[in-house]
Amino acid sequence: QLVESGGGLVQAGGSLRLSCAASGRTFSSYIMAWFRQASGKEREFVGEISPSGDSTSHSNSVLGRFTISRDNAKNTVTLQMNNLKPEDTAVYYCAARYPGRPDYPYWGQGTQVTVSS
């Protein structure tokens, strides 16, 4: 089970930190990712982090502004979002997949991020 938190309303240029808490004993085995979906748009990949946390990837739209990290001891993955823009407004989802497989079988319920101009 994945549960996101930390969403809210922020002005453009501000920051938010999203967290995703995972249950289970095998959290450190999964690649963890963040996606987002704006109203009326398709779901978009934001970034992901390797099981050990030593490798990350981010979409070009957030590169340099957003950072993914994880704490395997606490079964959490975070998304630090800086210099937020109105186009970052979306529901943000945490997801997990097995290494070597492209699909994400596990999803959180999402948390709303709204950036005002």
Summary of the structure (lengths in Angstrom):
residues: 117
radius of gyration: 13.3
end to end distance: 34.1
largest distance: 41.6
contacts: 344
relative contact order: 0.31
helix: 5%
strand: 51%
